[in-house]
Amino acid sequence: MKKEEIHLGDIKRILFGQTPPEFMGEVAVRTILIFMLLMLAVHLMGKRMSGQVTIVELSVMITLGAIVSPIMQLPDRGIAFGVVVFAVAIVFQRGLNYLGFRNEKIEKLSQGEMSLLVKDGTMILEEMGKTQITKQQLFALIREKKIPNLGGVKRAYLEACGILSVYEAEKAHPGLPVFPSTDPVIKDVLAQSEDSIMACCNCGHTQVAKEKDTPCEFCNVTEWTKAYLSK
């Protein structure tokens, strides 16, 4: 816009910009469509993308953040359109929460589901593939819980919001270490199992592997390492 076209008393331009008021209905439709696309994108990016907020909450944050800049900086964008977007996003989020409370299927669709990643010291590779979380990411999260090896993990759940919930085993068992094998700290906190128990390098399952080409009972891989036990 030209300088002479900007007037503080031009209420219609301040509220509606250079577009007709009827465009507000289209803004509402656009907001819902973009909101749904954002939810789909976050779903595809994996749970860790959302961190400690739900998929719906993250989508609302992105939607609200995206509308602030234009209505604050561009003179041809009316404040009223931003208000419509805010209102639609809030109503949409509240509506999804209400429908999720009433219907479990809608809750799973909008909020996501919990995934079991570790069971009795063994990684559930199929679930890890679905959630798109790597072994190193999982090991990092377990290290945050001060657990040195998978044998100390009874259950590890990746919550719908992306947080890892870990339940320690009542009695630690030999397992695959979550420390890099090249890190000297592994010798300070772990000791090699005295028996012939080996840990599968692929899934962490422990069993007696008498020969190097013995297949893992869980994933059928033949790559093994000595199982470690917490000191």
VONUGU-803053 format. One line per field, with one value per residue (C-alpha): residue number from 0; residue in three letters; y, x, z. Coordinates in steps of 0.02 Angstrom, whole numbers, plus 50000, padded with zeros to 5 digits. Each point is the difference from the previous one (the first is absolute). Layout:
n <- NUM;... $
res <- ala;... $
y <- Y;... $
x <- X;... $
z <- Z;... $
***
This chain:
n <- 0;1;2;3;4;5;6;7;8;9;10;11;12;13;14;15;16;17;18;19;20;21;22;23;24;25;26;27;28;29;30;31;32;33;34;35;36;37;38;39;40;41;42;43;44;45;46;47;48;49;50;51;52;53;54;55;56;57;58;59;60;61;62;63;64;65;66;67;68;69;70;71;72;73;74;75;76;77;78;79;80;81;82;83;84;85;86;87;88;89;90;91;92;93;94;95;96;97;98;99;100;101;102;103;104;105;106;107;108;109;110;111;112;113;114;115;116;117;118;119;120;121;122;123;124;125;126;127;128;129;130;131;132;133;134;135;136;137;138;139;140;141;142;143;144;145;146;147;148;149;150;151;152;153;154;155;156;157;158;159;160;161;162;163;164;165;166;167;168;169;170;171;172;173;174;175;176;177;178;179;180;181;182;183;184;185;186;187;188;189;190;191;192;193;194;195;196;197;198;199;200;201;202;203;204;205;206;207;208;209;210;211;212;213;214;215;216;217;218;219;220;221;222;223;224;225;226;227;228;229;230 $
res <- met;lys;lys;glu;glu;ile;his;leu;gly;asp;ile;lys;arg;ile;leu;phe;gly;gln;thr;pro;pro;glu;phe;met;gly;glu;val;ala;val;arg;thr;ile;leu;ile;phe;met;leu;leu;met;leu;ala;val;his;leu;met;gly;lys;arg;met;ser;gly;gln;val;thr;ile;val;glu;leu;ser;val;met;ile;thr;leu;gly;ala;ile;val;ser;pro;ile;met;gln;leu;pro;asp;arg;gly;ile;ala;phe;gly;val;val;val;phe;ala;val;ala;ile;val;phe;gln;arg;gly;leu;asn;tyr;leu;gly;phe;arg;asn;glu;lys;ile;glu;lys;leu;ser;gln;gly;glu;met;ser;leu;leu;val;lys;asp;gly;thr;met;ile;leu;glu;glu;met;gly;lys;thr;gln;ile;thr;lys;gln;gln;leu;phe;ala;leu;ile;arg;glu;lys;lys;ile;pro;asn;leu;gly;gly;val;lys;arg;ala;tyr;leu;glu;ala;cys;gly;ile;leu;ser;val;tyr;glu;ala;glu;lys;ala;his;pro;gly;leu;pro;val;phe;pro;ser;thr;asp;pro;val;ile;lys;asp;val;leu;ala;gln;ser;glu;asp;ser;ile;met;ala;cys;cys;asn;cys;gly;his;thr;gln;val;ala;lys;glu;lys;asp;thr;pro;cys;glu;phe;cys;asn;val;thr;glu;trp;thr;lys;ala;tyr;leu;ser;lys $
y <- 50000;50179;50116;50116;49851;49965;50095;49961;50043;49872;49874;49892;49973;49966;49867;49922;50055;50015;49850;49994;49942;49846;49934;49959;49845;49939;50037;49883;49861;50028;49989;49832;49928;50060;49940;49825;50000;50051;49857;49878;50070;49981;49821;49959;50081;49884;50021;50076;50147;50054;49989;50027;50064;49903;50002;50109;50124;50012;50028;50140;50080;49998;50066;50142;50044;50007;50127;50126;50071;50048;50090;50094;50053;50009;50149;49909;49862;50038;49957;49926;49859;49956;49997;49879;49885;50005;49960;49858;49922;50005;49932;49865;49948;50002;49904;49865;49983;49982;49873;49906;49993;49927;49883;49898;49981;50188;50020;49879;50084;50176;49970;49846;49836;49934;49881;49863;50013;49888;49844;49905;50069;49966;50137;49982;50042;50000;50135;50100;49997;50062;50143;50042;50001;49935;49891;50141;50115;49865;49970;50187;50007;49848;50077;50151;49882;49947;49821;49931;49848;49929;49862;50129;50048;49909;50107;50157;50091;50142;50104;50084;50169;49935;49972;49834;49916;49869;49869;49921;49814;49951;49901;50052;49868;49988;50100;50106;50157;50167;50081;50003;49855;50121;50103;49955;50038;49834;49912;50105;49967;49830;49829;49861;49857;49856;49868;49970;50118;50108;50152;50022;50158;50026;49984;49977;49829;49894;49814;49871;50011;49856;50043;50166;49954;49956;50093;50113;49926;50168;50080;49857;50107;49916;50150;49983;50088;49953;50041;50125;50016;50153;50000 $
x <- 50000;50052;50034;49855;49879;50033;49888;49976;49815;49971;49909;49940;50180;50063;49866;49982;50154;49971;49885;49811;49927;49926;50178;49996;49898;50135;50130;49909;49998;50184;50045;49913;50083;50175;49971;49959;50151;50112;49934;50035;50176;50039;49932;50117;50150;49986;49962;50166;49958;49866;50110;49895;49841;49866;49982;49844;50085;50153;49890;49908;50165;50062;49834;49992;50183;49978;49857;50080;50132;49889;49865;50132;50115;49901;49883;49887;49961;49857;50001;49827;50066;50128;49862;49901;50152;50030;49818;49991;50163;49944;49826;50076;50123;49867;49881;50129;50037;49815;49972;50156;49930;49838;50075;50159;50029;49999;50118;50125;49984;50029;50116;50095;50032;50125;50133;50094;50183;50088;49931;50104;50164;49959;49964;49838;50071;49832;49932;50161;49980;49820;50048;50154;50116;50178;50097;50118;49853;49927;50167;50017;49829;50041;50166;49903;49915;50172;49978;50162;49935;49840;49999;49944;49846;49838;49894;50032;49850;50005;49849;49888;50079;50176;50061;50085;49932;50119;49963;50155;50013;49991;50159;50125;50042;50144;49962;50059;50090;49929;50173;50109;50123;50144;49957;50113;49859;49922;50135;49958;49813;49984;50081;49996;49884;50097;49898;49982;49852;50017;49899;49933;50072;49841;49859;50090;49924;50112;50027;50137;50088;50122;50054;50021;49873;49864;49842;49910;49835;49913;50072;50100;50158;50167;50098;50041;50094;50038;49854;50040;49932;49996;50133 $
z <- 50000;49971;50145;49960;50005;50184;50123;50184;49984;49863;50113;49855;49938;50176;50030;49828;49903;49814;49987;50020;50167;49913;49983;50187;49962;49881;50134;50119;49870;49960;50185;50022;49844;50051;50177;49940;49884;50145;50105;49858;49980;50185;49995;49856;50085;50150;50184;50049;49888;50122;50156;50156;49919;49909;49811;50011;50117;49888;49848;50091;50050;49820;49934;50124;49976;49811;50006;50118;49883;49850;50101;50099;49858;49838;49981;49878;50126;50117;50186;49986;49891;50134;50130;49891;49984;50187;50035;49873;50062;50182;49962;49890;50137;50135;49889;49964;50186;50037;49861;50058;50175;49934;49871;50023;49812;49975;50147;49924;49830;50065;50148;49942;50093;50125;49931;50093;49950;50126;50084;50129;49933;49816;49873;49903;49829;49912;50116;49985;49812;50013;50116;49896;50150;49978;50121;50043;50038;50113;50086;50032;50081;50109;50051;50061;50123;50067;49937;49926;49907;49927;50130;50128;49899;50037;49883;49898;49926;49876;50049;49874;50044;49963;50179;50042;50158;50070;50133;50072;50032;50184;49976;49867;49871;49875;49845;49855;50063;49949;50007;49844;50007;49971;50155;50149;50122;49955;50102;50153;50007;49917;50017;49873;50042;50076;49911;49813;49976;49845;49946;49824;49923;49900;50128;50167;50036;50111;49981;50003;49832;49991;49823;49910;49867;50126;49946;50124;50061;49974;49842;49923;49987;50035;50066;50186;50138;50179;50116;50137;50176;50111;50134 $
***
